[in-house]
Amino acid sequence: RGYAVVVCGVATRRPLKLKKNDRHVMKAKDFDKKFDDGEDISGCLDNSKATRPGREQKRVNVDFPVWMIQSLDKEAARLGVPRQSVIKVWIADRLERAQAS
């Protein structure tokens, strides 16, 4: 058996309205050909349950000394971004450098 994907209405580029137990499918090789030919296949995909593995969010609480918060706020204001963005970018940069060594 080949894999199948839900297809869209070609003329409207909107997903077809499917009735319960009604499936409009396309063979994987046909889907691949559309992709390889440079056709827009985004409307043919159901992204409602798509995830980015390893990118899930988890909230953590970290206590910083006042001087550090002031420095972070100053840098965030200079860059025009929220404090959290500065923290995330700096930590990500440090982790990438640690993995490279």
SULRAWO-V530763 format. One record per backbone hydrogen bond with DSSP energy under -0.5 kcal/mol. CO is the residue of the C=O (numbers start at 1). NH is the residue of the N-H. E is the energy in kcal/mol with one decimal. If there is no record, write none. Layout:
# SULRAWO-V530763
co: {CO;CO}
nh: {NH;NH}
e: {E;E}
This chain:
# SULRAWO-V530763
co: {3;5;7;8;9;9;14;16;19;21;23;24;26;27;27;28;29;30;31;32;33;34;35;39;41;42;45;47;51;52;62;65;65;66;67;68;69;70;71;72;73;74;75;76;76;82;82;83;84;85;86;87;88;89;90;91;92;93;94;95;96;97}
nh: {28;26;16;10;13;14;9;18;22;23;25;7;5;30;31;32;33;34;35;36;37;39;38;41;44;45;47;50;53;55;64;68;69;70;71;72;73;74;75;76;77;78;79;80;81;85;86;87;88;89;90;91;92;93;94;95;96;97;98;99;100;101}
e: {-1.8;-1.3;-0.8;-0.7;-2.5;-0.5;-2.5;-0.8;-2.6;-0.5;-0.6;-1.1;-1.6;-0.6;-2.2;-2.9;-1.9;-2.1;-2.2;-3.2;-2.3;-2.3;-1.8;-0.7;-1.7;-1.3;-0.9;-1.4;-0.7;-2.2;-0.5;-0.7;-1.9;-2.5;-1.9;-2.7;-2.8;-2.1;-2.3;-2.8;-2.4;-2.2;-2.2;-1.5;-2.2;-0.6;-1.4;-2.2;-2.7;-2.5;-2.6;-2.5;-2.7;-2.6;-2.2;-2.6;-2.4;-2.1;-2.0;-2.1;-1.6;-1.0}
